C-alpha cells in the first residue's frame, strides 16, 4: 500500500485506533500524526518526577514496580490489589479492585496513565491504564534512551500514539520520499537546519537530547517561516491596494489643532506624527499599529492624523470599544477644536468641520441626524462604538480609520469599517498595552509598528504598593486613610472591583476582570470576587463615610454612565467605585489614587492599564493593589513585579511569561491541529526575527515563491485554515 501524507489513518492503523484519534485528538491523516509531536521524553528512572504530581493531574509516569499485594476487601466481595511504584526518588500507589495483573511484579518497569488521586494523604492511581516495558514484544523503544510521551486523551494513550508512529515510520518506506521539504535548500544551509524528514524522525525517535533539540529547531523554523510568509504576503497585498493620498495642507484644521494644544508635543509624538503624515500622503493605504505607554499621548497623535485627512477633503472615523470612551473622545475633541469642531452651528467656524458621535444608545432622531451628517460629509470626524459598523452607516469619503484599544476588536470588525470607504482608507490601530517584539512580529505581523515611550512632561508619576490583607491586616486601614488624605487635599480616587454585584434582572457575570487564574492551582473554590455594589455600600458605611462616592459599571445605561463620568470629571464626586469600564481612555487629571480590590484576579497588562488612570495631571499618584494571596506565591510575586516597575514594556514581557501562549496567539495556537505547535514567543524571538527577514527576501525575489511550490502550499494551507483564526485578531 502506497502511503502519502494525505492517507487516512484508518488505512494504516485500522478503524478502531483511527476513530479514537480522530474523535479525541483531531488526527485524521498521516500528516496529522507526523505533526503530533511528543510533549516530553522519558528517561528510565528519571522521567516520572512523582514529586511534581498534584491531585487532579492526568499524567503518564514512567516507574518501576516495587511491591505488589492482594487482599480481600472488607466491605464487599472481591479483592484489592495495591502496587507501589517508584521513579528512584519518590513512590506512589496503584490500586486495582477485583482485577489482577499477573505481569505486575517487583522490578518490572512500565508507563502508567491516569488521574492522580489521594488516599490517607498519599498519591495514587486507581485502575490506571498501563504499558509494561519488559521487552517481551520486541519493544525496541524500551531499549532506547528516550521514550516519547505524547499529548494523549482518555481514549488514546501515549503508548498507543507511540506504537502508531512507530508503525507509520516503519511502514512508510523512505521517509524522505514521503515528506517533501518545503524549506528552500539555501535557507536550510544558511541556518544549519536538518531536512524535514530527518527532523520528523528525530522528534519521534530520538536517541539523544541533542537529536530532540536539532529536530525542534528545524520544525520551529518551518512554522516561523510559513507564518512570516503569510503575514508578509498580507503586508504586500495591502501595499498594492489603491488608496487615496491625503497630503498635509497648511492653514487648515491640523494647524488649528496644533495651535489649540495646551501643551508642547513630545519628541516622540512629533516623530510618529511625521511618520503618519508621510504615509497619509501616499496613494497606498497606511496600515500601522501605534503602541505606547499609558498616558504617552497616542490620542493626540491620532487626532492630528485625522485633522490632516479632513484638511485633504476626507473623513476620519474613530472606533472606541465602549460608549464611555467614545463619549469622552468626542467631548475632548470638541473642546479642543472649539468653533472649528462646530461647523454649521451658530457659533461654529465655517472653515472647520463637525465632530459627530454615533453609538448604539442614541435615540432614533439623534441617530438619524448623526447618520445624515456622516453620509453627507458634514461630519469630518466621526467617533463611535460598534454602531459605526452597522448597516445604514455610510460615509461620503472615508479617508482614515482609527481603532482605539485594538485588542477589543477583531480584524473582521476593522475591515467592516474600512469597507465603508469608496476606496480602501488609511488605517491606524492603537494600543496602550505595550507589545513584546515577538508578538508584534506574529500576532500583529501584517501591520507596521510605531512606538511612543516618552511621557509628556509635568506628569506627577505613580508609585505602587501591594496591600496583602491576610499577611498585613492593618495595611488596608492605612490604604483608606491615604485615600482620605488625598481627597482632603482636593484630589479624587478610583476603587476598582472585578465584579458588579447584584443588579436586578441580571445574571451578574464578572465584567472582564481578565487575565488571572482562579487561584494558584486553578481551583474555583475561593470566595466570589469583590463586587462594586457591595464594596461601595461597605465604604459608604465604613472607612469612606462622609465622602462623595458614586459607582460606575457596564450595566448602567449610557446616559447614566455619561452622567457619572461628567460629575467625576467636574470634581463633584470624590471616589468612583467601578469595574474595568475605567480601564482605558478615562482621563481625569485630578484623580491621584487607584485602589484595585482583588488585584490578583486581574492580568499584568490590565493592572498597568488601570494604574494609568491616575496621575494624569501635575500631582503624583498612588496605586494600591489589594490582595489576599500570599506574597510568596507566583501571583503574589507577579503583583510585586507590577508594583516595582512602571515600565509597560517590561511588564508586557512579564505578562507574556505568566500567560499561556495560546491566550496570546488565540485559541488556534493551542488547538490540536494548528500549524503553530512548537514555536514559542518567549524562547524564539531571534528565530522569528530571522524567519521574518527570510520571508521578506523570498517574497521580494524576482519569482517570489514560484520556485518553491512546497512552501507556497504551506502558506496557502495556513491562510485558509479556519483554526488559524488568531491571525484574524491583529
LUMLODREN-922877 format. One record per residue (C-alpha): y, z, x. Coordinates in nm, 4 decimals. Each point is the difference from the previous one (the first is absolute). Layout:
LUMLODREN-922877
y_z_x
Y_Z_X
...
end
This chain:
LUMLODREN-922877
y_z_x
0.0000_0.0000_0.0000
0.3353_-0.1059_0.1440
0.2441_0.2895_-0.0103
0.3762_-0.0476_-0.0187
0.2854_0.2443_-0.0380
0.0128_-0.0813_-0.3719
-0.3732_0.0558_-0.0586
-0.0467_0.2589_-0.2786
-0.1500_0.3239_0.1271
-0.2693_-0.0200_-0.2681
-0.1547_-0.2933_0.1890
-0.0105_0.1985_0.3247
-0.0653_0.3589_-0.1101
-0.1617_-0.0349_-0.3405
0.1524_0.0546_-0.3444
-0.0316_0.3799_-0.0209
0.1803_0.0795_0.3262
0.2554_-0.2756_-0.0559
0.0804_0.1251_-0.3501
0.0664_0.3514_0.1288
0.2293_-0.1318_0.2729
0.1878_-0.2227_-0.2431
0.0468_0.2651_-0.2678
0.0936_0.2951_0.2184
0.1473_-0.1512_0.3161
0.1282_-0.3391_-0.1117
-0.2214_-0.1829_0.2513
-0.1280_-0.3334_-0.1313
-0.0450_-0.2399_0.2912
-0.1077_-0.0065_0.3631
0.3682_-0.0094_0.0974
0.0690_0.3191_-0.1948
-0.2871_0.1876_0.1648
0.0936_-0.1123_0.3529
0.3564_0.1188_-0.0648
-0.1194_0.3371_-0.1326
0.0481_0.1834_0.3268
-0.1503_0.3359_0.1018
0.2245_0.2966_-0.0691
-0.1213_0.1831_0.3104
-0.2988_0.0175_0.2330
-0.2635_0.2671_0.0434
-0.1200_0.1292_0.3331
-0.3293_0.1869_0.0010
0.0850_0.3697_-0.0116
0.3753_-0.0573_0.0073
0.1116_-0.1826_-0.3070
-0.0643_0.2275_-0.2941
0.2759_0.2539_0.0711
-0.1307_0.2443_-0.2571
0.2861_0.2340_0.0877
0.2432_-0.2505_-0.1515
-0.1641_-0.0213_-0.3416
0.1764_0.1350_-0.3078
-0.1513_0.0735_-0.3419
0.0349_-0.3050_-0.2211
-0.0143_-0.2524_0.2850
-0.2413_-0.2881_-0.0515
-0.1207_-0.0771_0.3500
-0.2791_-0.1309_0.2148
-0.1131_0.2260_0.2842
-0.2356_-0.0601_0.2896
-0.2022_0.3139_0.0758
-0.3350_0.1330_0.1163
-0.2399_0.2013_-0.2144
-0.0288_0.3579_0.1287
-0.2112_0.1801_-0.2621
-0.1789_-0.0866_-0.3264
-0.1147_0.2555_-0.2594
-0.1400_-0.0385_-0.3510
-0.0390_0.2784_-0.2589
-0.0463_0.0387_-0.3752
0.3161_0.0251_-0.2085
0.0530_0.3390_-0.1637
0.1463_-0.0943_-0.3362
-0.2005_-0.3117_-0.0871
-0.3031_-0.1985_0.1009
0.0073_-0.2110_0.3118
0.0904_0.0440_0.3608
0.3125_-0.0007_0.2084
0.0000_-0.1527_0.3486
0.2732_0.1100_0.2419
0.0583_-0.2006_0.3156
0.2326_0.1140_0.2748
0.1533_-0.2827_0.2044
0.2304_0.0167_0.2985
0.2230_-0.2247_0.2083
-0.0126_0.2027_0.3200
0.2975_0.2165_-0.0937
-0.0422_0.1032_-0.3651
-0.2623_0.0027_-0.2725
-0.0172_-0.0543_-0.3752
-0.2684_0.0108_-0.2693
-0.1610_-0.2793_-0.1974
-0.1462_0.1149_-0.3316
-0.2675_-0.1846_-0.2003
-0.1355_0.1228_-0.3355
-0.3682_-0.0771_-0.0745
0.0026_-0.2838_0.2482
-0.1751_0.0018_0.3348
0.0718_-0.2325_0.2899
-0.3045_-0.0123_0.2213
0.1904_-0.1669_0.2845
0.2608_0.2784_0.0143
-0.1171_0.2040_0.2967
0.1705_0.1902_0.2812
0.1283_-0.2334_0.2693
0.0442_-0.3043_-0.2245
0.3429_-0.1633_0.0011
0.1506_-0.1578_-0.3081
0.3123_-0.1123_-0.1803
0.0730_0.2061_-0.3120
0.2556_-0.0971_-0.2653
0.1282_0.2018_-0.2907
0.2800_0.2143_-0.1367
0.0585_0.3191_0.1961
-0.0523_0.3129_-0.2050
-0.0187_0.3710_0.0789
-0.2434_0.2793_-0.0770
0.0637_0.3581_0.1088
0.2818_-0.1229_0.2208
-0.2129_-0.2547_0.1858
0.0318_-0.3803_-0.0111
-0.2872_-0.1935_-0.1531
-0.1120_-0.3345_-0.1415
-0.2018_0.0024_-0.3200
-0.2509_-0.2880_-0.0230
0.1818_-0.2142_0.2587
-0.0838_-0.3627_0.0598
-0.1543_-0.0332_0.3439
-0.1302_-0.2383_0.2592
-0.2318_0.1567_0.2575
0.0241_-0.1475_0.3467
-0.3453_0.0352_0.1453
-0.0441_-0.3463_0.1448
-0.3001_-0.0691_-0.2285
0.1562_-0.3169_-0.1490
0.0862_-0.1683_0.3262
0.3492_0.1369_-0.0601
0.1752_-0.1202_0.3125
0.3301_0.1279_-0.1471
-0.1217_0.3500_0.0788
-0.0450_-0.0963_0.3631
0.3575_-0.1199_0.0176
0.2677_0.2307_0.1371
0.2276_-0.0483_-0.3018
-0.1094_-0.0047_-0.3645
0.2557_-0.1605_-0.2384
0.1009_0.2075_-0.3009
0.1358_-0.2247_-0.2766
0.2323_0.0706_-0.2919
-0.2644_0.0553_-0.2662
-0.0342_0.0864_-0.3667
-0.2229_0.2213_-0.2083
-0.2337_-0.2923_-0.0657
0.0180_-0.1757_0.3383
-0.0464_0.2266_0.3008
0.1226_-0.0610_0.3518
-0.3495_-0.0691_0.1294
-0.0625_-0.2592_-0.2715
0.3138_-0.1742_0.1213
-0.1118_0.0438_0.3600
-0.3400_-0.1565_-0.0669
0.1593_-0.2781_-0.2068
0.2389_-0.0925_0.2792
-0.2878_0.0109_0.2481
-0.2018_-0.2321_-0.2230
0.2966_-0.2315_-0.0365
0.0703_-0.0153_0.3711
-0.3661_-0.0546_0.0781
-0.0493_-0.2707_-0.2598
0.3205_-0.1942_0.0433
-0.1028_-0.1705_0.3230
0.2830_-0.0476_0.2434
0.2897_0.2039_-0.1365
0.2468_-0.2263_0.1814
-0.1284_-0.2929_-0.2075
0.0423_0.1993_-0.3192
0.3457_0.1403_0.0764
0.2671_-0.2478_0.1077
0.2788_0.1744_0.1899
0.3379_-0.0689_-0.1644
0.2010_0.1292_0.2983
0.1168_-0.2791_0.2342
-0.1769_0.0154_0.3343
0.3307_0.0218_0.1891
0.1037_0.3057_-0.2042
-0.3342_0.1692_0.0734
0.0351_-0.0777_0.3714
0.3608_0.1167_0.0154
-0.0841_0.3389_-0.1463
-0.3530_0.0433_0.1383
-0.1725_-0.0053_-0.3392
-0.3694_-0.0331_-0.0794
-0.1252_-0.2936_-0.2065
-0.0360_0.1012_-0.3638
-0.3821_-0.0196_0.0006
-0.0217_0.2331_0.3010
0.2442_0.2415_-0.1605
-0.1996_0.0123_-0.3238
-0.3223_0.0592_0.1904
0.1554_0.2796_0.2039
0.1662_0.1688_-0.2980
-0.3336_0.0175_-0.1862
-0.2422_0.0383_0.2918
0.1877_0.1622_0.2883
-0.1657_0.1379_0.3084
0.3017_0.1916_0.1317
0.3330_0.1240_-0.1300
0.1567_-0.2687_0.2178
-0.1731_-0.2608_-0.2148
0.1532_0.1588_-0.3080
0.3492_0.0103_0.1502
-0.0042_-0.3648_0.1061
-0.1431_-0.1116_-0.3335
0.2561_0.1946_-0.2026
0.2825_-0.1366_0.2158
-0.1122_-0.3579_-0.0658
-0.0469_0.0541_-0.3730
0.3396_0.1702_-0.0296
0.1541_-0.3008_0.1709
-0.1498_-0.2273_-0.2622
0.1406_0.2135_-0.2795
0.3431_0.0301_0.1615
0.0358_-0.3694_0.0792
-0.1075_-0.1103_-0.3474
0.2423_0.2460_-0.1547
0.2904_-0.1001_0.2231
-0.0647_-0.3704_-0.0579
0.0109_0.0611_-0.3741
0.3305_0.1850_0.0269
0.1503_-0.2474_0.2473
-0.0936_-0.2859_-0.2332
0.1847_0.1791_-0.2789
0.3077_0.0383_0.2186
-0.0120_-0.3698_0.0915
-0.0447_-0.1048_-0.3628
0.2949_0.2167_-0.1012
0.2125_-0.1532_0.2777
-0.0714_-0.3487_-0.1369
0.1148_0.0850_-0.3524
0.3190_-0.1781_-0.1067
0.2701_0.2608_-0.0480
0.3768_0.0064_-0.0365
0.2302_0.1040_0.2838
0.2452_0.2747_-0.0937
0.2541_-0.0083_0.2849
0.2542_0.2717_0.0583
0.3489_-0.0736_-0.1320
0.3167_0.1846_0.0922
0.2369_0.1585_-0.2495
-0.2694_0.0700_-0.2573
-0.2112_0.2836_-0.1326
-0.1567_0.0812_0.3375
0.3374_0.0543_0.1648
0.0995_0.2164_-0.2948
-0.3171_0.2073_0.0363
0.0683_0.0525_0.3699
0.3581_0.1043_-0.0748
-0.1093_0.2423_-0.2715
-0.2656_0.1793_0.2035
0.1147_0.3601_0.0579
-0.1770_0.0083_0.3371
-0.0553_-0.2174_0.3031
-0.3248_-0.1929_0.0219
-0.2422_0.1169_0.2683
-0.0906_-0.2343_0.2827
-0.3431_-0.0380_-0.1567
0.1441_-0.0945_-0.3386
0.2231_-0.2601_0.1620
-0.2868_-0.1479_0.2034
-0.2349_-0.0244_-0.2980
0.2872_-0.1301_-0.2137
0.0580_-0.2867_0.2429
-0.3737_-0.0705_0.0014
-0.0066_-0.0242_-0.3789
0.3205_-0.2036_-0.0146
-0.1451_-0.2584_0.2389
-0.3217_-0.0303_-0.2027
0.1903_-0.0310_-0.3286
0.1878_-0.2915_0.1558
-0.3242_-0.1995_0.0354
-0.1550_-0.2230_-0.2623
-0.3398_0.1667_0.0457
-0.0417_0.3194_-0.2024
0.0244_0.3259_0.1919
-0.3072_0.2265_-0.0224
0.0937_0.3250_0.1708
-0.0995_0.3652_-0.0114
0.2766_0.2493_0.0747
-0.1403_0.3372_0.0991
0.2085_0.2957_0.0991
0.0272_0.3718_0.0253
0.0898_0.1928_-0.3125
0.3779_-0.0182_-0.0291
0.0435_-0.2793_0.2558
0.2035_-0.2127_-0.2407
-0.2395_-0.2736_-0.1096
0.1664_-0.0347_-0.3404
0.3379_-0.0810_0.1576
-0.1644_-0.2697_0.2136
-0.1627_-0.1440_-0.3121
0.3270_0.0125_-0.1948
0.1784_-0.1978_0.2714
-0.2751_-0.2629_-0.0156
0.0304_-0.0129_-0.3792
0.3772_-0.0434_0.0291
-0.0478_-0.2923_0.2414
-0.2282_-0.1731_-0.2517
0.2474_0.0560_-0.2841
0.2812_-0.1419_0.2150
-0.2166_-0.3104_0.0477
-0.0328_-0.0477_-0.3770
-0.3375_0.1655_-0.0549
-0.1297_0.3121_-0.1676
-0.1758_0.2999_0.1564
-0.2590_0.2170_-0.1734
-0.0806_0.3545_0.1143
-0.3383_0.1232_-0.1231
-0.0354_0.3824_-0.0023
-0.3171_0.1986_-0.0791
0.1538_0.2491_-0.2455
0.2749_-0.0009_-0.2605
0.1643_0.2966_0.1715
0.0282_-0.1950_0.3237
0.1033_-0.3244_-0.1707
0.2774_0.1766_-0.1896
0.1172_0.1708_0.3173
0.0058_-0.3308_0.1910
0.2011_-0.1686_-0.2751
0.2415_0.2901_-0.0252
0.0498_0.0170_0.3772
0.0553_-0.3753_0.0379
0.2514_-0.0021_-0.2870
0.1920_0.2896_0.1505
0.0087_-0.1665_0.3396
0.1130_-0.3378_-0.1337
0.2507_0.1415_-0.2488
0.1816_-0.2814_-0.1864
-0.1963_-0.2572_0.2036
-0.3139_0.1134_-0.1824
0.1545_-0.0311_-0.3454
0.0919_-0.3672_-0.0215
0.0699_-0.0964_-0.3604
0.1095_0.3499_-0.1032
0.3622_0.0975_-0.0683
0.0398_0.1801_0.3333
-0.2326_-0.2328_0.1899
0.0878_-0.2285_0.2890
-0.0562_-0.3670_-0.0935
-0.1016_-0.0679_0.3606
-0.2855_0.2498_-0.0276
-0.3299_0.0086_-0.1864
-0.1852_0.2155_-0.2476
-0.2590_0.2655_0.0826
-0.2562_0.0070_-0.2803
-0.2695_0.2632_-0.0541
-0.3174_-0.1107_-0.1761
-0.2700_0.2574_-0.0749
-0.2702_0.0400_-0.2597
0.1828_0.2780_-0.1831
0.3075_-0.2047_-0.0906
0.0645_-0.0285_-0.3723
-0.0501_-0.3433_-0.1536
0.3680_-0.0964_-0.0081
0.0632_0.1193_0.3554
-0.3109_-0.1813_0.1251
0.1106_-0.3215_-0.1707
0.3446_0.0272_0.1600
-0.1438_0.0721_0.3456
-0.2407_-0.2938_-0.0204
0.2817_-0.2323_-0.1047
0.2131_0.1093_0.2964
-0.2910_-0.0720_0.2312
-0.0977_-0.3336_-0.1555
0.3582_-0.1299_-0.0097
0.0696_0.1020_0.3590
0.2798_0.2452_-0.0851
-0.2028_0.2775_0.1630
-0.0087_-0.0644_0.3733
-0.1831_0.3245_0.0793
-0.2835_0.1021_-0.2315
-0.1633_0.3406_0.0421
-0.3133_0.0871_-0.1899
-0.3517_0.1306_-0.0228
-0.3171_-0.1845_-0.1036
0.2072_-0.1224_-0.2964
0.1347_-0.2699_0.2321
-0.3501_-0.1499_0.0123
-0.0359_-0.0409_-0.3756
-0.0053_-0.3304_-0.1812
0.3414_-0.0850_-0.1372
0.1868_0.1157_0.3101
0.1394_-0.3184_0.1539
0.2440_-0.0448_0.2869
0.2620_-0.2724_0.0349
-0.0475_-0.0260_0.3780
-0.2104_0.2734_0.1567
0.0710_-0.0035_0.3728
-0.1269_0.3362_0.1285
-0.2660_0.2463_-0.1112
0.0274_0.3533_0.1428
-0.2979_0.2285_-0.0635
0.0802_0.3681_0.0558
-0.2848_0.2325_0.0986
-0.2369_-0.2951_0.0197
-0.3160_0.2153_0.0134
0.0473_0.0611_-0.3733
-0.0459_-0.3708_-0.0696
-0.2669_-0.2606_0.0728
0.0708_-0.3450_0.1354
-0.0880_-0.1445_-0.3398
0.2995_0.1837_-0.1505
0.2227_-0.1159_0.2822
-0.1158_-0.3562_-0.0616
0.0585_0.0345_-0.3735
0.3657_0.0717_0.0715
0.0223_-0.2755_0.2623
-0.1342_-0.2483_-0.2552
0.3087_0.0548_-0.2150
0.2065_-0.2004_0.2477
0.0300_-0.3784_-0.0335
-0.0885_-0.0162_0.3717
-0.1742_0.2745_0.1989
0.2601_0.2720_0.0668
0.0420_0.2022_0.3165
-0.2001_0.3267_-0.0061
0.0824_0.3355_0.1573
-0.2378_0.2917_-0.0566
0.0970_0.3487_0.1092
-0.1843_0.3202_0.0767
0.1142_0.3416_0.1116
-0.3537_0.0779_0.1117
-0.0140_-0.1043_0.3659
-0.2958_-0.2219_0.0725
-0.2197_0.0250_0.3098
-0.0194_-0.3188_0.2037
-0.3589_-0.0776_-0.0947
0.0754_0.0359_-0.3720
0.3023_-0.2275_0.0381
-0.2251_-0.2584_0.1677
-0.2667_0.0183_-0.2714
0.1020_0.1243_-0.3428
0.3481_-0.1530_0.0405
-0.0996_-0.2777_0.2385
0.1419_-0.2773_-0.2205
0.3518_0.1436_0.0378
0.2384_0.0135_0.2919
0.1064_0.3591_0.0691
0.3411_0.1559_0.0651
0.0385_0.3666_0.0822
0.2851_0.2507_-0.0434
-0.0440_0.3129_0.2072
0.3593_0.1155_0.0421
0.1418_0.2423_-0.2567
0.3669_-0.0103_-0.1013
0.2213_0.2412_0.1907
0.1229_0.3140_-0.1710
-0.3336_0.0954_-0.1553
-0.0844_0.3673_0.0241
-0.3706_-0.0424_0.0753
-0.2950_0.1819_-0.1572
-0.1981_0.2926_0.1391
-0.3437_0.0585_-0.1492
-0.2320_0.2988_-0.0224
-0.3411_0.0702_-0.1486
-0.0149_0.2959_-0.2398
-0.3638_0.1234_0.0052
0.0015_0.2238_-0.3059
-0.3487_0.1447_0.0576
0.0457_0.0829_0.3679
0.3693_0.0966_-0.0314
0.0544_0.1109_-0.3615
0.3518_0.1243_0.0692
0.1204_-0.3402_0.1133
0.0179_-0.1473_-0.3493
0.2512_0.2664_-0.1018
0.2108_-0.0903_0.3017
-0.0271_-0.3680_-0.0978
0.1608_0.0678_-0.3372
0.2646_0.2139_0.1705
0.0873_-0.2888_0.2305
0.0287_-0.2312_-0.2981
0.2372_0.2440_-0.1731
0.2080_0.0258_0.3169
0.0460_-0.3764_0.0069
0.0968_-0.0073_-0.3667
0.2463_0.2838_0.0596
0.1560_-0.2150_0.2719
0.0518_-0.2785_-0.2547
-0.3104_-0.2043_0.0747
-0.2901_-0.1149_-0.2177
-0.3786_-0.0005_0.0274
-0.3192_-0.1720_-0.1100
-0.3293_0.1713_-0.0816
-0.2853_-0.2545_-0.0125
-0.3363_0.0557_-0.1701
-0.3043_-0.2311_-0.0134
-0.0485_0.0242_-0.3771
0.2159_-0.0097_-0.3114
-0.1541_0.2705_-0.2182
-0.0808_0.0235_-0.3693
0.1985_-0.2715_-0.1721
-0.0623_-0.0334_-0.3755
-0.2064_-0.3095_-0.0747
-0.0847_-0.0709_0.3647
-0.3169_0.0213_0.2008
0.1948_0.1652_0.2806
-0.1395_-0.2037_0.2852
0.1471_0.0724_0.3434
0.3014_-0.2219_0.0720
-0.0918_-0.1820_0.3209
-0.0384_0.3040_0.2223
-0.1594_-0.2395_0.2447
-0.1878_0.0006_0.3202
-0.1693_0.3360_0.0521
-0.3556_0.1109_-0.0825
-0.0855_0.2698_-0.2500
-0.0835_0.2317_0.2856
-0.1453_-0.0051_0.3474
-0.3518_-0.0741_-0.1255
0.1094_-0.2352_-0.2772
-0.0908_0.2487_-0.2745
0.2072_0.0132_-0.3161
-0.0677_0.3634_-0.0939
0.3475_0.1159_0.1040
0.2564_0.1108_-0.2529
0.1925_-0.2857_-0.1652
0.3075_-0.1237_0.1894
0.3241_0.1784_-0.0779
0.1952_-0.1610_-0.2817
0.3710_-0.0677_-0.0427
0.0315_0.1625_-0.3424
-0.1899_0.3133_0.1010
0.1827_0.0418_0.3313
0.3398_-0.0609_-0.1601
-0.0655_0.2694_-0.2605
-0.1164_0.2468_0.2670
0.3018_-0.0688_0.2218
0.2461_0.0383_-0.2884
-0.1495_0.3374_-0.0855
-0.0507_0.1095_0.3594
0.1388_-0.0804_0.3447
0.2524_-0.2627_-0.1157
0.1221_0.1801_-0.3126
0.3626_-0.0763_-0.0698
0.0069_-0.3361_0.1755
0.0546_-0.3237_-0.1899
-0.3498_-0.1484_-0.0008
-0.1320_-0.3207_-0.1582
-0.3205_-0.2041_0.0076
-0.0776_-0.3666_0.0660
-0.3330_-0.1776_-0.0426
-0.1482_-0.3332_-0.0940
-0.0718_0.0761_-0.3653
0.3634_0.0523_-0.0885
0.1720_-0.2909_-0.1702
0.2155_-0.2221_0.2213
0.3153_0.1334_-0.1658
-0.1131_0.3573_0.0645
-0.0792_-0.0741_0.3649
0.3313_-0.1769_0.0497
0.1918_0.2885_-0.1562
-0.1771_0.2546_0.2209
0.0673_-0.2026_0.3172
0.3640_-0.0553_-0.0938
0.0492_0.3729_-0.0536
-0.1700_0.0823_0.3288
0.2034_-0.2608_0.1891
0.3173_0.1371_-0.1578
-0.0813_0.3519_0.1196
-0.0575_0.1358_-0.3506
-0.3546_0.1113_0.0904
-0.0875_0.2318_0.2886
-0.3761_-0.0531_0.0192
-0.2048_-0.2976_-0.1146
-0.3720_0.0731_-0.0521
-0.1705_-0.3375_0.0084
-0.3103_-0.2015_0.0673
-0.0099_-0.2796_0.2568
0.2326_-0.2012_-0.2250
0.2625_0.1063_0.2573
-0.2090_-0.1237_0.2922
0.1892_-0.3198_0.0686
0.3587_-0.1113_-0.0201
0.1543_0.3052_-0.1659
0.3247_0.0621_0.1881
0.1934_0.3207_-0.0624
0.1889_0.0837_0.3235
0.0659_0.3588_-0.1085
-0.3723_0.0863_-0.0237
-0.1096_0.1934_0.3090
-0.3269_0.1779_-0.0943
-0.3393_-0.1472_-0.0880
-0.2807_0.2405_-0.0935
-0.3351_-0.1800_-0.0392
-0.2518_0.2082_-0.1930
-0.3700_-0.0590_0.0781
0.1133_-0.2132_0.2932
-0.3624_-0.0431_0.1094
-0.0560_-0.2208_-0.3052
0.2404_-0.2649_0.1288
-0.0540_-0.2585_0.2718
0.1857_-0.0032_0.3316
0.2205_-0.2975_-0.0834
0.0740_0.1383_-0.3439
0.1184_0.3317_0.1458
0.2234_-0.1902_0.2412
0.1423_-0.1991_-0.2897
0.0656_0.3128_-0.2030
0.1673_0.1695_0.2947
0.2320_-0.2986_0.0257
0.1637_0.0930_-0.3310
0.1966_0.2815_0.1655
0.2677_0.0095_0.2724
0.1279_-0.3420_-0.1046
0.3549_0.1249_0.0498
0.1756_0.1929_0.2744
-0.1828_0.3300_-0.0593
-0.3274_0.0936_0.1728
-0.3125_0.0047_-0.2129
-0.3068_0.2195_-0.0368
-0.3485_-0.1063_-0.1144
-0.2554_0.2708_-0.0816
-0.3656_-0.1003_-0.0389
-0.1695_0.2644_-0.2138
-0.3787_0.0144_0.0227
-0.3012_0.2248_-0.0484
-0.2205_-0.1749_0.2569
-0.0710_0.1760_0.3321
0.2223_-0.1100_0.2861
-0.3110_-0.0529_0.2164
-0.1534_-0.2521_-0.2419
0.0440_-0.3761_0.0505
0.2371_-0.0125_-0.2967
0.1965_0.2950_0.1350
0.0280_-0.1731_0.3351
0.1157_-0.3174_-0.1724
0.2769_0.1923_-0.1766
0.1006_0.1609_0.3288
0.0264_-0.3469_0.1546
0.2268_-0.1159_-0.2819
0.2202_0.3044_0.0502
0.0112_-0.0515_0.3762
0.1460_-0.3514_0.0038
0.2445_-0.2087_-0.1994
-0.1124_-0.3225_0.1702
-0.1368_-0.2091_-0.2851
-0.1771_-0.2382_0.2364
-0.1886_0.2855_0.1652
-0.0916_0.1341_-0.3435
-0.1148_-0.3466_-0.1096
-0.2519_0.0085_0.2831
-0.1111_0.3478_-0.1095
-0.0292_-0.1234_-0.3573
-0.2255_-0.2827_0.1120
-0.2159_0.2457_0.1948
-0.0446_0.2324_-0.2968
-0.0697_-0.2653_-0.2638
-0.3060_-0.2138_-0.0480
0.0737_-0.3488_0.1237
-0.1203_-0.1319_-0.3324
0.3052_0.1656_-0.1564
0.2192_-0.1979_0.2366
-0.1692_-0.3369_-0.0176
-0.0916_0.0343_-0.3657
-0.3288_0.0455_-0.1795
-0.1506_-0.3113_0.1526
0.0098_0.1304_0.3550
-0.2477_0.2695_-0.0914
-0.1880_-0.2303_-0.2375
-0.3583_-0.0858_0.0742
0.0570_-0.3717_0.0567
0.3513_-0.0110_0.1394
0.0603_-0.2248_0.2984
0.1607_0.3000_0.1721
-0.2783_0.2422_0.0938
0.0537_0.1182_0.3585
0.3671_-0.0635_0.0757
0.1989_0.3242_0.0252
0.3756_0.0177_-0.0403
-0.0002_0.3146_0.2124
-0.2186_-0.1079_0.2883
0.0525_-0.3750_0.0251
0.3750_-0.0487_0.0233
-0.0106_-0.2087_0.3179
-0.2968_-0.2043_-0.1212
0.1870_-0.0817_-0.3233
0.3108_-0.0967_0.1984
-0.2052_-0.2313_0.2230
-0.1686_-0.1554_-0.3032
0.3395_-0.0541_-0.1608
0.1206_-0.1895_0.3084
-0.3180_-0.2109_0.0096
0.0309_-0.0797_-0.3712
0.3591_-0.1124_0.0423
-0.0931_-0.2197_0.2966
-0.2922_-0.1601_-0.1829
0.2096_-0.0872_-0.3044
0.2832_-0.1362_0.2135
-0.2336_-0.2285_0.1969
0.0085_-0.3700_-0.0776
-0.3140_-0.0003_-0.2146
0.0093_0.3592_-0.1206
-0.3459_0.1034_-0.1206
-0.1223_-0.3578_-0.0384
-0.2181_0.0339_0.3088
-0.1313_0.3411_-0.1075
-0.1720_-0.0504_-0.3378
-0.1900_0.3290_0.0218
0.3200_0.1959_0.0445
0.1691_-0.1960_-0.2773
-0.2919_0.0863_-0.2289
0.0335_0.3712_0.0840
0.3718_-0.0135_-0.0832
-0.0675_-0.1836_-0.3251
-0.2653_0.2557_-0.0953
0.2375_0.2907_0.0620
0.2865_-0.1692_-0.1836
-0.2137_-0.0526_-0.3116
-0.1965_0.3276_0.0101
0.0967_0.2064_-0.3010
-0.0956_0.3098_0.1980
0.2792_-0.0801_0.2453
0.2498_0.1144_-0.2617
0.1642_0.2295_0.2550
0.1604_-0.3160_0.1438
0.1863_-0.0175_-0.3305
0.1627_0.3416_0.0445
0.2529_-0.1007_0.2625
end
